[in-house]
Amino acid sequence: MCTRTYLVRLDPYLLGESAMPRGVRTEFFDWLATTDAEVVQLCGADRVVISSPQDLIDQISGLEYVLDVEPHE
């Protein structure tokens, strides 16, 4: 399985039910733990670099608290 690194930008101001009181980043990390992706680098409160298979990127992009995902070198 081919993996690449991606910069994921999260919405830190999302206040919907799915964000939960723990925060969007914690929610995202909990979700990532159920996948083949892993955190490579934290880039502040709303950005994180991950290593992920390409086929998982569409799922990540579809999460309501993810603003965008772009390749990271």
C-alpha positions as CSV (number, residue, x, y, z in Angstrom):
1,M,0.0,0.0,0.0
2,C,1.5,3.4,-1.1
3,T,1.4,6.1,1.5
4,R,2.0,9.8,1.1
5,T,2.1,12.8,3.5
6,Y,-0.7,15.3,3.6
7,L,-1.4,18.5,5.4
8,V,-4.9,18.4,6.9
9,R,-6.5,21.7,8.0
10,L,-9.2,21.3,10.7
11,D,-12.0,23.7,11.6
12,P,-11.2,24.7,15.2
13,Y,-14.4,26.7,15.4
14,L,-16.8,24.0,14.6
15,L,-19.3,23.8,17.4
16,G,-21.6,21.1,16.1
17,E,-22.4,17.9,18.0
18,S,-19.7,15.9,16.3
19,A,-17.0,18.2,17.5
20,M,-17.7,17.3,21.1
21,P,-16.3,19.2,24.1
22,R,-12.9,17.5,23.7
23,G,-12.2,19.5,20.6
24,V,-11.9,18.9,16.9
25,R,-8.3,17.8,16.9
26,T,-8.9,15.1,19.5
27,E,-11.9,13.9,17.6
28,F,-9.8,13.7,14.4
29,F,-7.0,11.8,16.2
30,D,-9.5,9.3,17.6
31,W,-10.9,8.8,14.1
32,L,-7.4,8.4,12.7
33,A,-6.6,5.7,15.3
34,T,-9.2,3.5,13.5
35,T,-7.5,3.8,10.1
36,D,-4.1,3.1,8.4
37,A,-3.1,6.8,8.7
38,E,-0.8,8.2,11.3
39,V,0.2,11.6,12.6
40,V,3.6,12.8,11.3
41,Q,3.7,16.3,12.7
42,L,1.6,18.7,14.6
43,C,1.4,22.2,13.0
44,G,-0.6,24.2,15.5
45,A,-4.1,23.8,16.8
46,D,-5.8,23.4,13.4
47,R,-3.2,21.8,11.1
48,V,-1.6,18.3,11.2
49,V,0.6,16.4,8.8
50,I,-0.4,12.8,8.3
51,S,0.9,9.8,6.5
52,S,-2.0,8.1,4.7
53,P,-2.8,5.8,1.8
54,Q,-4.4,7.7,-1.1
55,D,-7.7,5.8,-0.9
56,L,-8.3,7.2,2.7
57,I,-8.0,10.9,1.6
58,D,-11.5,11.1,0.3
59,Q,-12.9,9.8,3.6
60,I,-10.7,12.4,5.5
61,S,-11.8,15.2,3.2
62,G,-15.4,14.2,3.8
63,L,-15.2,14.6,7.6
64,E,-17.3,17.7,8.6
65,Y,-14.5,19.2,10.7
66,V,-11.8,18.9,7.9
67,L,-11.5,22.1,5.9
68,D,-9.1,20.8,3.3
69,V,-6.4,18.2,2.6
70,E,-3.4,18.8,0.4
71,P,-0.2,16.9,-0.5
72,H,2.7,17.8,1.8
73,E,6.4,17.4,0.8
